[in-house]
């Protein structure tokens, strides 16, 4: 893949989003529309490869939007960047089913490492940033993995688009 035409994602898990896991909430629906617009804009700017970290919450929204973009536009590929084999092992059944369905529809699947350890999510995030020139983030200023990924992307000079979940009404 070419870094110049690759875009990756980072964002909060449901427990850090104002609507939690209620994806029918108007704010969540508005965010999903905006993510779709940002992906269309990325496509117009020449981005063709999209990498998603496959966490619950914003990552799922991004992956679904990227797969939808691929269905409408030529040359689009979607990569699932998986931190470890057990990523979804302790999730609720419906979340695991969604995860495996999304991974199954991606063009590429990259497992960063086999077993879970404290650093595997960070390594997954660095993998995505190191292969991209644009990062789209759902971020509200809270400490955590999304903040660290954004900071790393800034150091690497990526073009960054930040969507604050509090802006969606």
N, C-alpha and C positions, 0 to 999 in steps of 0.2 A: 504494500500500500504506500501511497505517496502522502507524506506528512502535509504537504501544501493543500491537498484537497480532502483532508480528514478533520472531522469535527467530533468532539467527545462531550460527554454530559456529566454533571454532578448535581446532586440535589438531596433534599431532606427525605428521610423516611416518614411514614405516616404519623408517628408519635410527635414529630416536630412541626407538622403542618397544622394550620388553624382548624381545618376540617377533619383532622385525624384520618380515618380510613373511609369516610363518607364521600365517595367519588361522585355522588349525585348532588352534592353541595354546589350551588351556583358559582362559588369562588373557585372550586376545583375545576368545574367545567370551563370557566373563563381561562384558567391557567392552561388547560389542555389546548384550547383554541390558540392561545398565544404561542405555545410551544410549536404547534403546527405551522403558524406563521413564520416563526423564527427558522424552522427547518426549510420552508419554502424560500426564505431569504438566503439561507446558506446555500441552497441549491443554485439559486440565481447567481450567487457569488462564486460558484465553481466547486463547491463541496459535493463530493459524491460518496465518501465513505464515512459512516457514522458508527462510533463505538459507545456502547452502553455497559455500565457496571452491574446491571441486573439486580440491584437492591430493590426492595419494596418501596412504594411511594413514587417520587419523582422519576426515578430510573425507569420504572414500568411505563409511566406516561411517555417518556422520551422514546423508549423502545417501540411502543405502539405507534407513535407518530412517525418514527423513522421507517417502520415497516409499511405504514400507509403511504408515505412519500415514495417508497420504492415501487409500490403498486401503481403509482400515477406518473412517475418520471423515469426516464431511461438512465441506465448506468449507475443507479444507486445500490450500494451494498451496506449491510448492517452487520456489525460484529458484536457478539456477546463476550465481554471481558469478565471472566468468572474468577473470583479470588481464590477459591478452593472447592474441592468436590462437595463438601458439606454445607455450602452456602445456604441452601434452602431446607436443610434437614430438620430443623426445629420449627419451621413455619407451620401455620394452619394449613390444612389440606387444600382449601381453595386458593391460597397464595402459592403453594407449591405447584398446583395444577397450572395456574397462570404463568408462573416462572418457566416451567418446562415447555409449555405451549409457545411462549415467546422465544426461548432459546432454540426450540425446534424450527422456528420460522426464520431465524437469522441465517445469513449466508456463511458466516464464520463463527467459530466458538474457540476462544482462547482461554485455557485454564492457566492462571498465573502460577499456581503451585497446587500440589495434591492435597495436603493436609492443612487444617486450620491452625494458625498461630496468631499471636497478637498483632503481627505486622502485615498479615496477608491483605487486608483491605487497603492499607496504605500502598503496598506494592502494586495492587490492582489499579489504584488511582494514578500512580506514577506511570505505570504501563500506558494507560490511556493518554495522559498528558504528553508523554514523550513521543507519541506517534501522531500527534494532532497539531494543528495550527490555530484551531478555534475551540473554545470551551463555552458551552451554554450551561448556566447554573441556575437552579432554584435555590435562593439563599436569602436568609433574613437577618444575617449578622450574628447568629448564634455560634458559639464554639462547637467544634466537632470536625468530623471528616470532611464535610463540604468546605468549611473554612480552610482547612489545611490543603485541600486540593486546589482551591482558588489561589491561595498564596503560592503554591508550587507553580501553577500555571502562569501567574504573573512573573515569577522569576525566570520562567522559560520563554517569556515573551509572546504568549498566545494572545490572540484576539479574544476578549472575554465579553460575553453578554450575560448580564445578571438579571434574573426575574425574581423580584421580591414577592413572596406569597401574600404579604399584607396589602399589596397594591390591588389585588383582585377582589372585586365586590360582587 
